[in-house]
Amino acid sequence: MQTRSIALVCALIWQTVGLALAEVPGLEVSEAVLTSGVNERTPLRPGLEPSAKIKEGPVYFWTMLTGNAEALKFLGNGKARPIYHRWTLQGRQGMENDRPELLGDNSAENLDTGVVGQTKALASEIDSAGKFNWRTWTLKKHLRQGIYTIEVLFSDGKPVRQNGKPCVYTFAVVAG
């Protein structure tokens, strides 16, 4: 009986997590790259390996979000945006949020897919290709020692998916 109850609770938790990850149908991170630079909205290659050990910055986190018409409509209602990269540092002080100094596409802080000009451009991509590809990035110039974790999140803190899982990358900054 107790085993069945535990299994039921686990199933309910899994369904809840699955629903949270499915907040914006048809939208996902199709590509994410840790890199030393971005040139003309494209990451410099080769990128840094996930879980890399880095001695100095800058470090860019570049993402391509891919979506369909349903995703664009959902984003347009304002409930899921802004989408942002949350940088967290586990260092000598413990865990802390570590804000990026710069976001690509001239955004102030958030990856705002709701800007009218961007929405029209993304809708045009959907009309011609059946989907949109939206590239954006964040940058850390001044790195401190510790382990950085970068997550792609909706405004409510729920994760944006990549290959069915939350998009999360880590790297370590070591003494140089």
Disulfide bonds with the S-S distance in Angstrom:
none
